[in-house]
Amino acid sequence: MPEKALHQIKMRNIYLASDSKARKKLLKIFGLKFKILPGRIKEKRTRGNLSYAELVKRNALAKAEDAAAKVKKGIIIGADTIVVSGGKIFGKPKDLKAARLMLKKLSQRPQWVYTGIAIVDKDAQVSRLGHEKTKVYMDRLIEREIAIILPVFHPWIKRVVLIYRARVPFLSGVSKAVFIM
C-alpha cells in the first residue's frame, strides 16, 4: 500500500466488525489503530444461487453494515471465512468434538478457503467488497494424529486463521501464501 494512502487511512476512525484475535492481529501488523465493534449478525452458511465467493462477501458486508449503523463516521471492516470441500461448507466448529469431526472429513482432501472482506466508508458513503480463494491440501490424518494435534491447533482450526506450510506440518500444500481473516 502506498505510504501516503496508508497515512490517510491511519488518520481516520477505523472499526473492526469482529472480535477475532486473528483479525485484530492482522490490522495491528499494518500499524492501524482501530476500535472493535462486533455485531450480532448470523453468518449464512447456505448459498442458494450464490457462488461461495458471493456468500462470504455478503456475510462480510452484513457484518460491516451492522457495525456501521453504530457509528457516525469512519471506516468499518467486516470479514467472513468458510472452508469448502466436496461441495460442503465448513464453518467454525463449535467445540473440540466438532473440530475432530471436521479434521476427519477434511483429511486427505483438497479444500478451498474463501474469505470475503467488506469495507464501508461512512464519510464517502461507499462500500467495497472483495474476496480471496485459496486451495489447501491436508495430509491424511489418523485418529492418533488428530488426538495429538487438536489441542495444539484447535484455536487455528476454530477460526481458520493463518496458513503457513512451514508452521502447520499436516498441510501438504497451499496454492498461494495468504492471510485469511
Backbone as a ProteinNet text record, in pm:
[ID]
protein_1_A
[PRIMARY]
MPEKALHQIKMRNIYLASDSKARKKLLKIFGLKFKILPGRIKEKRTRGNLSYAELVKRNALAKAEDAAAKVKKGIIIGADTIVVSGGKIFGKPKDLKAARLMLKKLSQRPQWVYTGIAIVDKDAQVSRLGHEKTKVYMDRLIEREIAIILPVFHPWIKRVVLIYRARVPFLSGVSKAVFIM
[TERTIARY]
85.5	0	90.3	65.2	147.1	141.7	255.2	267.3	169.4	147.6	55.3	-87.3	-131.2	-265.7	-278.2	-175.8	-177.7	-184.8	-111.8	-114.5	-255.4	-319.9	-455.3	-553.6	-537.3	-625.3	-601.8	-475.4	-442.5	-500.1	-526.5	-580.4	-731.4	-794.8	-940.1	-976.7	-1102.2	-1153.2	-1175.9	-1116.1	-1130.1	-1196.3	-1292.3	-1365.6	-1359.6	-1336.9	-1335.7	-1464.8	-1543.1	-1672.5	-1651.4	-1562.1	-1527.5	-1448.9	-1457.7	-1377	-1268.7	-1243.7	-1145.7	-1004.3	-934.3	-795	-708.1	-733.3	-653.2	-673.6	-796	-823.1	-761.1	-769.7	-706	-555.7	-495.5	-351.5	-311.9	-390.1	-359.7	-364.4	-464	-471.6	-355.9	-316.2	-201.8	-72.6	-59.6	58.6	73.2	-39.2	-37.4	-24.5	-15.5	3.3	-122.5	-237.4	-363.2	-414.5	-465.8	-534.7	-683.2	-752.6	-892.4	-969.1	-1099.5	-1188.5	-1267.7	-1303.9	-1379.6	-1529.2	-1603.7	-1749.7	-1811.5	-1800.9	-1858.7	-2010.2	-2064.7	-2210.1	-2277.3	-2403	-2482.8	-2536.5	-2461.5	-2502.6	-2475.5	-2574.8	-2558.2	-2517.5	-2397.6	-2349	-2436.5	-2465.2	-2540	-2442.6	-2482.6	-2398.3	-2463.1	-2576.6	-2636.7	-2630.1	-2587.2	-2559.3	-2669.1	-2764.7	-2870.1	-2807.9	-2838.7	-2784.6	-2651.1	-2602.1	-2477.8	-2355.6	-2248.7	-2120.4	-2066.2	-1966.1	-1905.2	-1844.9	-1784.1	-1724.9	-1831.7	-1944.7	-2053.2	-2108.3	-2116.3	-2166.1	-2079.6	-1946.3	-1860.7	-1858.1	-1869.9	-1874	-2003.2	-2114.3	-2241.3	-2238.1	-2182.2	-2170.8	-2081.5	-1969.9	-1878.1	-1946.7	-2022	-2093	-2199.8	-2271.1	-2373.5	-2309.9	-2193.9	-2123.6	-2077.9	-2019.8	-1970.4	-2086.1	-2196.4	-2311.2	-2374.7	-2378.9	-2431.7	-2348	-2217	-2128.2	-2137.2	-2149.9	-2157.2	-2279.5	-2384.7	-2506.3	-2484.2	-2376.2	-2348	-2256.8	-2202.5	-2109.7	-2153.8	-2106.1	-2143.8	-2046.7	-1918.9	-1820.7	-1708.2	-1627.3	-1512.9	-1518	-1421.5	-1409.4	-1440.5	-1529.7	-1569.2	-1528.6	-1461.7	-1412.9	-1485.1	-1544	-1608.3	-1546.3	-1545	-1488	-1561.1	-1553	-1611.6	-1527.5	-1510.3	-1430.8	-1506.6	-1499.7	-1553.9	-1451	-1465.3	-1386.6	-1486	-1451.9	-1539.5	-1462.6	-1523.3	-1463.5	-1575.6	-1564.5	-1667.3	-1803.8	-1808.3	-1935.9	-2001.2	-1936	-1990.5	-1917.3	-1993	-1935.8	-1907	-1782.7	-1742.3	-1721.9	-1794.4	-1774.5	-1685.9	-1700.1	-1621.4	-1681.3	-1600.6	-1654.2	-1689	-1796.3	-1843.4	-1759.1	-1697	-1621.1	-1516.4	-1441.8	-1336.3	-1390.9	-1505.9	-1566.1	-1597.7	-1655.2	-1686.7	-1558.8	-1455.6	-1327.5	-1264.2	-1274	-1220.8	-1291.2	-1422.7	-1500.6	-1465.3	-1448.4	-1411.8	-1276.3	-1178.5	-1046.3	-1054.2	-1134	-1150.5	-1206.9	-1305.7	-1369.7	-1278.4	-1192.8	-1105	-973.7	-944	-818.5	-805.3	-691.9	-652.2	-750.1	-806.7	-895.8	-858.5	-869.2	-845.3	-959.9	-925.1	-1024.8	-1001.6	-1106.6	-1095.4	-1133.3	-1048.9	-1076.8	-1116.3	-1235.5	-1287	-1295.9	-1243.4	-1257.5	-1312.6	-1420.3	-1478.9	-1445.4	-1426.1	-1399.2	-1488.9	-1538.1	-1619.7	-1564.2	-1549.8	-1505	-1612.3	-1668.7	-1771.6	-1709.3	-1713.4	-1662.4	-1783.1	-1810.4	-1927.7	-1916.6	-1794.9	-1775.6	-1806.5	-1756	-1776.8	-1904.7	-1966.6	-2088.4	-2070.2	-1959.9	-1933.7	-1892.1	-1913.9	-1871.5	-1788.1	-1688.9	-1604.1	-1603.8	-1615	-1615.9	-1504.5	-1450.6	-1350.2	-1348.5	-1275.4	-1262.2	-1128.6	-1090.3	-969.6	-1008.9	-952.8	-980.6	-846.3	-830.2	-703.7	-730.2	-657	-669.4	-568.9	-618	-535.7	-547.6	-434.4	-433.3	-387.6	-461.1	-424.5	-384.3	-275.2	-233.2	-339.8	-334.7	-424.2	-387.5	-486.3	-463.3	-533.7	-461.5	-524.1	-570.7	-654.3	-713.7	-608.9	-498.9	-393.7	-331.9	-309.7	-252.6	-349.7	-476.8	-578	-578.9	-570	-569.1	-449.3	-336	-215.9	-224.3	-267.4	-264	-383.2	-496.4	-616.4	-599.9	-545.4	-529	-434.2	-335.7	-238.1	-296.4	-365.5	-412.8	-559.6	-627.9	-770.6	-803.4	-730.4	-763.7	-748.7	-650.1	-631.8	-748.3	-783.1	-890	-1021.9	-1045.6	-1172.7	-1192.3	-1086.7	-1101.6	-1049.6	-991.1	-931.4	-853	-746.3	-680.9	-564.1	-448	-330	-279	-248.5	-199.7	-54.1	32.9	174.6	218.4	259.3	300.4	411.3	504.9	617.7	574.2	469.8	426.2	317	250.3	140.5	179.2	247.3	307.1	208.3	82.3	-9.9	-73.9	-39.1	-84.7	19.6	-22.3	74.7	88.8	-1.2	14	-84.9	-40.8	-124.6	-97.2	-203.5	-183.6	-115.9	-123.8	-54.4	-47.4	44	56.9	-44.7	-131.2	-234.6	-255.9	-314.8	-366.4	-516.9	-569.8	-711.7	-764.5	-857.3	-909.2	-1026.9
-116.9	0	123.4	217.7	339.6	409.5	464.5	523.8	639.4	721.6	835.2	786.3	683	628.1	566.5	494.5	434	541.7	650.6	760.9	821.6	839.5	895.5	804.3	674.3	578.7	583.1	591.5	592.9	715.2	822	944.3	936.1	830.6	815.6	720.7	728.2	631	499.1	393.2	260.9	168.9	91.4	-1.8	-140.9	-238.9	-378.2	-442.8	-493.7	-554.6	-701.2	-721.8	-856.9	-848.8	-954.9	-964.1	-1070.6	-1108.2	-1211.9	-1167.7	-1250.3	-1220.6	-1215.5	-1304.3	-1307.3	-1180.7	-1135.2	-1012.8	-891.1	-887.9	-778.2	-777.6	-894.7	-906	-858.7	-894.1	-854.4	-702.3	-638.2	-491.7	-425.9	-485.8	-431.3	-445.3	-553.4	-570.7	-452.8	-401.4	-286.6	-153.8	-160.4	-39.5	43.9	-18.4	55.7	58.1	173.3	185.3	175	92.8	66.3	33	39.5	0.5	-121.3	-202	-323.9	-295.1	-335.2	-323.1	-455	-559.2	-687.2	-675.9	-743.2	-737.5	-865.4	-870.8	-989	-1054.5	-1042.2	-1098.8	-1248.5	-1325.9	-1470.3	-1494.5	-1550.8	-1576.3	-1679.5	-1655.2	-1752.6	-1860	-1984.1	-2095.4	-2178.1	-2130.9	-2192.7	-2088.6	-2130.2	-2031	-2011.9	-2104.1	-2088.3	-2074.5	-1964.1	-1939.2	-1866.4	-1834	-1758.2	-1848.3	-1790.2	-1860	-1853.8	-1934.7	-1929.8	-1791.3	-1734	-1600.2	-1496.6	-1503.7	-1409	-1428	-1551.9	-1579.6	-1511.4	-1528.7	-1468	-1315.7	-1263.1	-1116.9	-1060.5	-1128.5	-1082	-1088.4	-1196.9	-1207.9	-1096.6	-1071.3	-965.5	-829.5	-804.6	-677.2	-663.2	-769.9	-764.2	-727.6	-785.8	-754	-607.8	-563	-424.4	-325	-351.9	-260.5	-257.6	-372.3	-377.6	-288.2	-298.7	-214.8	-68.7	-43.2	94.4	168.5	95.4	158.5	214.1	176.2	218.6	341	384.9	498.3	602.7	726.3	834.8	850.8	819.8	835.8	734.7	718.6	629.1	518.1	427.5	311.1	187.4	103.9	-17.2	-137	-233.5	-351.9	-475	-551.3	-677.5	-788.4	-910	-1023.1	-1151.8	-1248.8	-1380.4	-1484.1	-1599.6	-1708.3	-1839.5	-1916.2	-2052.4	-2145.2	-2273.6	-2378	-2464.4	-2497.2	-2579.3	-2703.1	-2818.2	-2943.2	-3037.3	-3094.8	-3187.3	-3123.5	-2994.1	-2924	-2889	-2919.8	-2889.5	-2770.5	-2682.2	-2565.5	-2601.2	-2574.3	-2593.7	-2456.3	-2428	-2304.2	-2330.7	-2248.2	-2266.4	-2380.3	-2480.2	-2584.4	-2524.4	-2572.6	-2518.1	-2564	-2681.6	-2736.4	-2834.1	-2895.7	-2989.2	-3111.8	-3160.3	-3276.6	-3243.6	-3126.7	-3084.5	-3059.1	-3006.9	-2983.2	-3115.9	-3217.7	-3351.2	-3408.1	-3398.8	-3449.1	-3373.1	-3242	-3159.5	-3202.6	-3224.8	-3269.5	-3403.9	-3493.6	-3624.3	-3607.1	-3522.1	-3502.1	-3430.9	-3343.6	-3267.3	-3340.2	-3442.3	-3515.5	-3576.7	-3550.6	-3603.6	-3563.3	-3447	-3395.2	-3250.5	-3210.5	-3068.6	-2984.6	-2865.5	-2772.2	-2635.5	-2559.7	-2420.5	-2335	-2238.2	-2143.9	-2012.3	-1966.8	-1841.3	-1738.8	-1621.7	-1511.8	-1391.6	-1338.9	-1216.3	-1100.8	-983.8	-863.1	-751.6	-673.8	-557.6	-437.8	-327.5	-202.5	-98	-46.7	56.7	188.1	286.4	420.3	509.5	535.9	616.8	759.9	814.6	953	969.2	879.3	886.4	814.2	743.8	666.9	567.4	492.4	387.5	259.5	149.8	19.3	-48.7	-123.3	-200.3	-344.7	-437.6	-579.3	-650.7	-753.3	-835.9	-973.3	-1062.6	-1196.3	-1257.1	-1359.5	-1436.5	-1582.8	-1659.6	-1803.1	-1875.1	-1971	-2043	-2192.9	-2268	-2413.6	-2469.2	-2557	-2615	-2766.8	-2834.5	-2980.5	-3022.5	-3114.6	-3165.2	-3311.5	-3348.1	-3488	-3575	-3704.1	-3798.1	-3801.9	-3786.9	-3789.7	-3910.5	-3984.3	-4095	-4042.7	-4119.2	-4075.5	-4033.4	-4108.3	-4076.5	-3939.1	-3909.3	-3779.5	-3665.9	-3689.2	-3587.9	-3559.8	-3666.1	-3650.6	-3568.4	-3580	-3505.5	-3359.5	-3337.1	-3200.3	-3114.7	-3177.2	-3098.7	-3000	-3041.8	-2943.6	-2828.8	-2857.5	-2755.2	-2658.9	-2712.8	-2631.2	-2593.1	-2631.2	-2601	-2453.3	-2358.1	-2217.2	-2184	-2245	-2221.2	-2280.2	-2403.5	-2471.1	-2397.8	-2355.5	-2290.8	-2163	-2090.4	-1962.4	-1962.5	-2071.1	-2080.3	-1951.8	-1933.6	-1804.2	-1788.4	-1837.8	-1817	-1950.6	-1956.1	-2080.5	-2061.8	-2135.3	-2134.6	-2279.5	-2325.1	-2464.6	-2500.4	-2411	-2442.4	-2460.5	-2392.4	-2399.4	-2502.3	-2544	-2638.5	-2764.9	-2858.2	-2970.9	-3064.2	-3070.2	-3163.9	-3108.8	-2984	-2931.6	-2966.9	-3040	-3082.9	-2981.2	-2886.4	-2786.7	-2673.2	-2555.4	-2436.8	-2372.1	-2335.5	-2287.1	-2150	-2073	-1944	-1900.5	-1812	-1762	-1651.3	-1664.7	-1565.2	-1546.6	-1435	-1413.7	-1435.5	-1521.6	-1544.4	-1475.6	-1385.2	-1311.1	-1383.8
0	0	0	-89	-89.8	45.7	85.3	217.6	240.1	138	150.9	178.9	105.5	125.9	264.9	308	440.7	548.6	530.6	626.6	633.7	518.4	516.4	588.5	571.1	639.3	789.4	829.8	972.4	1043.7	970.4	1029.9	1051.5	1006.2	1015.9	1129.4	1171.2	1268	1194.3	1245.6	1185.1	1286.1	1237.2	1322.2	1260.2	1344.2	1300.3	1348.3	1255.2	1286.9	1326.9	1421.6	1465.5	1595.1	1673.2	1793.8	1776.1	1650.6	1618.5	1652.8	1728.4	1763	1637.9	1543.5	1420.4	1337.5	1328.9	1251.1	1319.2	1451.3	1525.5	1500.1	1505.3	1485.9	1345.9	1247.2	1110.4	1094	1150.4	1141.2	1215.8	1326.5	1401.1	1322.1	1245.4	1160.3	1065.1	1016.7	925.7	999.7	1131.5	1210	1225.6	1208	1217.6	1361.5	1400.3	1528.9	1498	1575.3	1544.8	1672	1659.8	1768.6	1723.6	1819.1	1791.4	1802.6	1700.4	1700.7	1656.5	1739.1	1696.5	1686.2	1588.3	1567.9	1611.3	1580	1613.3	1486.7	1381.1	1252.8	1251.7	1213.9	1198.8	1053.9	1036.4	901.3	832.9	706	626.5	581.2	591.6	550.1	439.3	388.9	270.8	160.8	44	-58.4	-161.2	-171.8	-272.3	-410.6	-478.9	-613.3	-610.1	-492	-481.3	-499.6	-551.2	-550.8	-407.7	-377.4	-244	-219.3	-321.9	-308.9	-276.7	-344.9	-317.2	-176.4	-130.9	4	109.2	102.3	204.2	191.9	71.4	55.4	115	94.6	153.4	305.7	358.9	504.6	560.2	492.1	536.3	532.1	426.2	414	522	550.6	656.4	790.1	819.7	944.3	945.8	834.9	828.2	837.5	769.4	774.1	912.9	979.6	1115.6	1207.7	1196.4	1278	1235.9	1106.7	1055.9	1109	1136.5	1189.6	1330.2	1395.1	1532.2	1540	1425.4	1425.4	1322.8	1343.6	1252.7	1137.4	1162	1055.8	1075.1	969.9	977.9	875.8	889	801.1	884	831.6	902.5	817	879.8	809.2	861.9	769.4	803.2	720.4	773.8	700.8	737.5	647.3	671.8	599.6	663	604.4	613.1	504.8	503.9	440.4	470.5	405.9	329.3	204.1	121.3	76.5	96	49.7	10.5	-108.3	-155.2	-165.2	-194.2	-207.2	-74.6	36.5	170.1	229.4	292	358.7	504.3	544.9	683.3	745.2	850.8	924.7	1044.3	1146.5	1268.5	1350.3	1388	1475.8	1611.9	1670.5	1797.9	1917.3	1905	2016.9	1963.5	2055.8	2015.9	1943.2	1983.4	1917.5	1771.3	1748.8	1611.8	1531.9	1597.6	1530	1488.3	1574	1544.1	1420.2	1417.5	1304.5	1176	1189.9	1074.8	1019.5	1105.9	1062.1	989.7	1041.6	976.7	835.8	822.2	692.3	592.8	643.9	555	525.7	604.3	589.9	450.8	389.6	258.5	147.7	160.8	57	28.7	-96	-124.5	-68.4	-23.6	29.5	-32.7	-39.4	-80.7	38.8	70.7	178.4	111.6	140.9	86.4	198.6	175.5	270.3	195.9	248.5	193.1	283.6	224	302	251.1	344.2	310.4	385.2	314.3	375.2	348.1	455.6	445.5	489.3	401.8	432.3	457.1	583.8	620.1	568.2	567.1	524.1	375.2	292.9	148.1	105.5	198	173.1	57.9	66.4	-32.1	39.1	-29.6	21.2	-86.6	-43.3	-133.9	-84.3	-178.7	-145.8	-220.2	-158.2	-223.8	-160.2	-222.9	-165.5	-206.8	-134.4	-163	-160.1	-252.2	-260.9	-263.3	-172.8	-161.5	-155.8	-236.4	-232.9	-132.7	-46.1	60.2	52.4	67	73.6	212.2	271.9	403.4	390.2	456.1	457.8	523.6	497.6	563.9	711.7	796.2	940.6	1000.5	1083.3	1155	1290.8	1355.7	1483.1	1585	1594	1690.2	1661.6	1533.7	1497.2	1529.6	1503.2	1534.4	1684.1	1764.4	1910.3	1957.6	1886.5	1924.4	1880	1756.6	1703.2	1742.6	1771.7	1800.2	1915.8	2030.9	2139.1	2103.4	2018	1979.9	1877.8	1777.1	1665.9	1675.6	1782	1790.2	1768.9	1829.8	1801.2	1652.9	1587.6	1444.6	1366.3	1398.5	1326.4	1348.3	1471	1502.6	1422.6	1397.7	1329.7	1186.7	1141.7	1008.5	981.8	1055.6	1061	964.2	999.4	916.1	865.7	739.5	682.8	642.5	709.3	677.1	667.1	553.5	536.2	635	657.4	745.6	890.4	931.6	1070.7	1094.2	990.5	1005.1	928.4	995.6	926.3	857.4	898.1	835.7	709.1	669.3	541.3	437.2	336.3	235.2	123.4	113.5	8.8	23.6	-14.2	-17.8	-152.3	-224.1	-360.1	-365.7	-259.1	-253	-108.1	-78.9	58.6	77.6	177.4	200.7	349.7	383.5	516.7	506.4	588.6	593.1	717.2	700.1	815.4	874.2
[MASK]
+++++++++++++++++++++++++++++++++++++++++++++++++++++++++++++++++++++++++++++++++++++++++++++++++++++++++++++++++++++++++++++++++++++++++++++++++++++++++++++++++++++++++++++++++++++

